[in-house]
Amino acid sequence: MSTFEVPTAICNKLDAYARRFWWNPKNSNGKYLAWRSWDHLCLPKGAGGLDFRKSKDFNTILIAKLAWMAASKRDSLCMAMLRKKRPNTVEASSTRLVKLNVDAVVANSRFTLAVVARNEYGKILNAWTKEHMEGNALFAESSAFVWALQLAKNNGMKKIIVEGDAKLVVDALLSNSNDVRSLRWDIAALINDALCLTGSFSSCKFG
């Protein structure tokens, strides 16, 4: 589960088994009463959930972790072998869809941006990391989206999907408008930069 993208249908089945085990562990068949939705159970405990993990989300996290370890030059034999097999450039084609997963990680009061590129089959094509200027988490996450779009443009990608876990940023990008008055001015400027970059692609989606 940590080395390749598991099909959504299989992830949904794994979630179904987990739900049944939680609500009706004694019976493997038949109906059962679920007092809360699976989405609610997957919320953090501080938000009233039980901090369960959705299989698809967990699969994506594990793949991103592996790519991060390779891109951040983790000193181990396994990572050295992966870096040798990983191509230096993304094989871009106007007919290929590339999915870009973005994230911002804080360590020692500094942010590090990460972008992982995968093809439509979930194979990792490339991964990039760089240190970012000081700021808050939302500013770093917004910067990660802009950087991902710049990388995609510079590598000749034409069809892309950019995904991240910053809901406020994703919602602003999905609105596809300049109505970002509720955001801080520097965040709004980054959102506008990202929306301007979308014109460089034949297809650009956010998630």
Secondary structure, DSSP 8 states (H G I E B T S, - for coil): --SS---HHHHHHHHHHHHHHHH-TT-SSS----SS-HHHHTS-GGGTS-----HHHHHHHHHHHHHHHHHTT--SHHHHHHHHHS-SS----TT-EEEEEEEEEEETTEEEEEEEEEETT--EEEEEEEEE-S--HHHHHHHHHHHHHHHHHHTT--EEEEE-S-HHHHHHHHTTSS--TTS-HHHHHHHHHHHHHGGGSSEEEE-
